[in-house]
Amino acid sequence: MEIEFFIQLSLLGIVVGFAAGLLGVGGGGILVPMLTSIYLSSQTVPSHAVHLALGTSMASIITTTFSSAFSHYKNHNVDWQNVKAMVPLIIVGAISISFLVPIINTTVLAVFFSLFMFSISIKLFFNKQHIPTKKTNIAPQLAGFGIGSISTLVAIGGAALTVPYLMSRGLEMRRAIGSSAAIGFPIAIAGTIGYAINGHISAEELGNNQSIVGFVHIPSVIIISIFGFAMAPVGVKFSTKLPVQVLKKIFAVLLVCLSIKMLMNVIL
């Protein structure tokens, strides 16, 4: 592995871990566009750069989602009734959508990811918490399937989708966030398995690279996970000292810029 490649991934892990601890956001919004750029510039299977970035991002957030879920579990913030009802079909949805990912054009994937992140960025920038005014009639099993599918398609832990849904089920925000964290971990696991299996089946050229399993680049996952896990507590520590609301606005703008950059890289 080239030293430049290692440094890029290390810095990415540091930024993602720190942002996760400081702002309470997942790393997919940063990881996917940055990994796409890194893989394209390093000529790491450029024909599947976005697919590889999505699968690698999904695997890289396993550690952060587990850490977050365990923290909320210790603080009794998890509503296990909703979690148990949603997780089975979340897993089904996550793995099912991974069968479609290999046949989706790279540009289409990049456009969908960018539009999704743009909508998330708007809410983050204006600090809008979607608080439902009425209860939903959508069954947790059906919601779980949709959340698992969309979250896997854009390589996130799903909090942006899960928290509003759980609040519409009557959970107050603290328990909705805690339960969403508990749901994010199986999403990351199932999504990673799906990307690994279907990338292996669908893209023969990936099999020539021993560091890649399906659509998951193993060295990237290890480096990002190590540095991200180490930096998350640092971010938490600084969350009481830095202007988090201002930083969230900056982060929202950063997400939009990174998504546009990824689009330009893919299209050009």
C-alpha positions as CSV (number, residue, x, y, z in Angstrom):
1,M,0.0,0.0,0.0
2,E,1.4,3.4,-1.0
3,I,2.1,5.8,1.9
4,E,-0.1,8.5,0.3
5,F,-3.0,6.1,0.2
6,F,-2.5,5.2,3.8
7,I,-2.3,8.9,4.9
8,Q,-5.5,9.8,3.0
9,L,-7.5,7.0,4.6
10,S,-6.0,7.8,8.1
11,L,-7.0,11.4,7.8
12,L,-10.5,10.4,6.6
13,G,-10.9,8.1,9.6
14,I,-9.8,10.9,11.9
15,V,-12.3,13.4,10.4
16,V,-15.2,10.9,10.4
17,G,-14.6,9.7,13.9
18,F,-14.3,13.3,15.3
19,A,-17.4,14.4,13.4
20,A,-19.4,11.4,14.7
21,G,-18.5,12.2,18.3
22,L,-18.8,16.0,18.0
23,L,-22.0,16.3,16.0
24,G,-23.7,12.9,16.5
25,V,-23.8,12.3,12.7
26,G,-22.9,9.2,10.7
27,G,-19.9,9.0,8.5
28,G,-21.5,7.9,5.2
29,G,-22.0,11.5,4.0
30,I,-18.2,12.1,4.2
31,L,-16.9,8.6,3.5
32,V,-18.7,7.8,0.2
33,P,-17.7,10.9,-1.8
34,M,-14.1,11.0,-0.3
35,L,-13.6,7.3,-0.9
36,T,-14.9,7.6,-4.5
37,S,-12.3,10.4,-5.1
38,I,-9.5,8.4,-3.5
39,Y,-10.3,5.2,-5.5
40,L,-10.6,7.1,-8.7
41,S,-7.3,9.0,-8.2
42,S,-5.5,5.8,-7.2
43,Q,-7.0,3.8,-10.0
44,T,-8.5,1.3,-7.5
45,V,-11.1,-0.4,-9.8
46,P,-12.2,2.9,-11.2
47,S,-15.2,1.3,-13.1
48,H,-16.7,0.4,-9.7
49,A,-15.4,3.3,-7.6
50,V,-18.8,4.4,-6.3
51,H,-20.0,0.8,-5.6
52,L,-16.7,0.2,-3.8
53,A,-17.0,3.4,-1.8
54,L,-20.6,2.5,-0.7
55,G,-19.6,-1.0,0.4
56,T,-16.5,0.2,2.2
57,S,-18.3,3.0,3.9
58,M,-21.0,0.6,5.1
59,A,-18.4,-1.7,6.6
60,S,-16.5,1.3,8.1
61,I,-19.4,2.5,10.1
62,I,-19.9,-0.8,11.9
63,T,-17.6,0.2,14.7
64,T,-19.2,3.7,15.2
65,T,-22.7,2.4,15.1
66,F,-21.9,-0.3,17.6
67,S,-20.2,2.2,19.9
68,S,-23.2,4.5,19.7
69,A,-25.7,1.7,20.2
70,F,-23.8,0.4,23.3
71,S,-23.7,3.9,24.8
72,H,-27.4,4.4,24.4
73,Y,-28.1,0.9,25.8
74,K,-26.1,1.7,28.9
75,N,-28.2,4.8,29.4
76,H,-31.4,2.9,28.9
77,N,-32.4,4.9,25.9
78,V,-33.4,1.9,23.7
79,D,-37.0,0.9,23.1
80,W,-36.5,-2.8,22.5
81,Q,-40.1,-3.4,21.4
82,N,-39.7,-1.2,18.3
83,V,-36.2,-2.4,17.7
84,K,-37.2,-6.1,17.7
85,A,-40.1,-5.4,15.4
86,M,-38.1,-3.5,12.9
87,V,-34.7,-5.3,12.7
88,P,-35.7,-8.5,10.9
89,L,-37.1,-6.7,7.8
90,I,-34.4,-4.1,8.1
91,I,-31.9,-6.9,7.5
92,V,-34.0,-8.3,4.7
93,G,-34.3,-4.8,3.1
94,A,-30.5,-4.1,3.4
95,I,-29.5,-7.4,1.8
96,S,-32.2,-7.3,-0.8
97,I,-31.3,-3.9,-2.1
98,S,-27.6,-5.0,-2.4
99,F,-28.7,-7.4,-5.2
100,L,-29.8,-4.3,-7.2
101,V,-26.7,-2.2,-6.5
102,P,-24.4,-4.0,-8.9
103,I,-26.7,-3.4,-11.9
104,I,-27.3,0.3,-11.1
105,N,-25.2,2.6,-13.2
106,T,-22.4,4.4,-11.4
107,T,-23.8,7.8,-12.4
108,V,-27.3,7.0,-11.2
109,L,-25.9,5.9,-7.8
110,A,-23.9,9.1,-7.5
111,V,-26.9,11.3,-8.4
112,F,-29.2,9.4,-5.9
113,F,-26.6,9.7,-3.1
114,S,-26.1,13.4,-3.8
115,L,-29.8,14.3,-3.8
116,F,-30.3,12.3,-0.6
117,M,-27.4,14.0,1.1
118,F,-28.6,17.4,-0.1
119,S,-32.0,16.8,1.6
120,I,-30.2,15.8,4.8
121,S,-27.9,18.8,4.6
122,I,-30.8,21.2,4.4
123,K,-32.3,19.9,7.6
124,L,-28.9,19.9,9.3
125,F,-28.2,23.5,8.2
126,F,-31.5,24.9,9.4
127,N,-31.4,22.6,12.5
128,K,-34.9,21.3,11.7
129,Q,-36.0,18.4,13.8
130,H,-38.9,16.6,12.1
131,I,-41.4,16.2,14.9
132,P,-44.5,14.4,13.6
133,T,-47.8,15.9,14.5
134,K,-49.7,12.7,14.2
135,K,-49.0,9.0,14.7
136,T,-48.2,6.9,11.7
137,N,-50.1,3.9,10.5
138,I,-47.1,2.3,8.8
139,A,-46.2,-1.0,10.5
140,P,-42.7,-1.2,11.9
141,Q,-41.9,-4.2,9.7
142,L,-42.7,-2.3,6.5
143,A,-40.9,0.8,7.8
144,G,-37.9,-1.4,8.7
145,F,-37.8,-2.8,5.1
146,G,-37.8,0.7,3.6
147,I,-35.2,2.1,6.1
148,G,-32.9,-0.9,5.6
149,S,-33.1,-0.6,1.8
150,I,-32.5,3.2,1.6
151,S,-29.8,3.3,4.2
152,T,-27.9,0.5,2.5
153,L,-28.2,2.2,-0.9
154,V,-26.6,5.4,0.4
155,A,-24.4,3.7,3.1
156,I,-25.7,5.3,6.2
157,G,-26.8,4.1,9.6
158,G,-30.4,5.3,8.9
159,A,-30.9,7.7,11.8
160,A,-32.3,10.4,9.5
161,L,-35.1,8.0,8.6
162,T,-35.5,6.0,11.8
163,V,-35.7,8.9,14.3
164,P,-38.7,10.7,12.7
165,Y,-40.5,7.3,12.2
166,L,-40.0,6.3,15.8
167,M,-41.2,9.7,17.0
168,S,-44.4,9.2,14.9
169,R,-44.8,6.0,16.8
170,G,-45.0,7.9,20.0
171,L,-41.4,7.7,21.3
172,E,-39.9,10.9,22.8
173,M,-36.8,12.2,21.0
174,R,-34.2,10.7,23.4
175,R,-35.5,7.2,23.1
176,A,-36.1,7.6,19.4
177,I,-32.4,8.5,19.0
178,G,-31.3,5.7,21.2
179,S,-33.4,3.1,19.4
180,S,-32.2,4.4,16.1
181,A,-28.6,3.9,17.2
182,A,-29.5,0.3,18.1
183,I,-31.1,-0.2,14.7
184,G,-28.1,1.4,12.9
185,F,-25.7,-1.4,13.9
186,P,-27.7,-4.3,12.2
187,I,-28.1,-2.0,9.2
188,A,-24.3,-1.7,8.9
189,I,-23.8,-5.4,9.4
190,A,-26.4,-6.5,6.9
191,G,-25.5,-3.9,4.4
192,T,-21.8,-4.9,4.5
193,I,-22.7,-8.6,4.0
194,G,-24.9,-7.6,1.0
195,Y,-22.2,-5.5,-0.6
196,A,-19.6,-8.2,0.0
197,I,-21.6,-11.0,-1.5
198,N,-23.1,-9.2,-4.4
199,G,-20.0,-7.4,-5.4
200,H,-18.2,-10.7,-5.5
201,I,-20.9,-12.3,-7.6
202,S,-21.4,-9.4,-10.1
203,A,-18.0,-7.8,-10.7
204,E,-15.4,-10.3,-11.9
205,E,-12.6,-7.7,-12.2
206,L,-12.8,-7.1,-8.4
207,G,-11.8,-10.7,-7.8
208,N,-8.3,-9.9,-9.2
209,N,-7.6,-7.6,-6.2
210,Q,-6.9,-9.7,-3.0
211,S,-7.6,-6.7,-0.8
212,I,-11.2,-6.4,-2.0
213,V,-14.1,-8.7,-0.9
214,G,-17.1,-7.9,-3.1
215,F,-17.6,-4.2,-2.9
216,V,-15.6,-3.9,0.3
217,H,-12.0,-2.7,0.4
218,I,-10.6,-4.3,3.5
219,P,-7.5,-2.1,4.1
220,S,-9.7,1.0,3.9
221,V,-12.2,-0.5,6.4
222,I,-9.4,-1.4,8.9
223,I,-7.6,2.0,8.7
224,I,-10.8,4.1,8.8
225,S,-12.3,2.1,11.6
226,I,-9.1,2.3,13.8
227,F,-8.7,6.0,13.5
228,G,-12.4,6.7,13.6
229,F,-12.9,4.7,16.8
230,A,-10.0,6.5,18.4
231,M,-11.2,9.9,17.5
232,A,-14.9,9.6,18.4
233,P,-14.4,10.0,22.1
234,V,-12.3,13.1,21.3
235,G,-15.2,14.5,19.4
236,V,-17.6,13.8,22.3
237,K,-15.2,15.6,24.7
238,F,-15.1,18.7,22.5
239,S,-18.9,18.7,22.0
240,T,-19.3,20.6,25.2
241,K,-16.6,23.2,24.3
242,L,-17.2,24.0,20.7
243,P,-20.2,25.8,19.1
244,V,-21.9,22.6,17.8
245,Q,-24.8,24.4,16.1
246,V,-22.4,26.5,14.0
247,L,-20.3,23.4,13.2
248,K,-23.4,21.6,12.1
249,K,-24.1,24.3,9.5
250,I,-20.5,24.0,8.3
251,F,-20.8,20.3,8.1
252,A,-24.0,20.6,6.1
253,V,-22.3,22.8,3.5
254,L,-19.4,20.3,3.5
255,L,-21.7,17.4,2.7
256,V,-23.2,19.3,-0.3
257,C,-19.7,20.2,-1.6
258,L,-18.4,16.7,-1.3
259,S,-21.5,15.3,-3.0
260,I,-21.1,17.7,-5.9
261,K,-17.4,16.8,-6.1
262,M,-18.2,13.1,-6.3
263,L,-20.8,13.8,-9.0
264,M,-18.2,15.8,-11.0
265,N,-15.6,13.1,-10.6
266,V,-18.0,10.4,-11.8
267,I,-19.5,12.4,-14.7
268,L,-16.1,13.7,-16.0
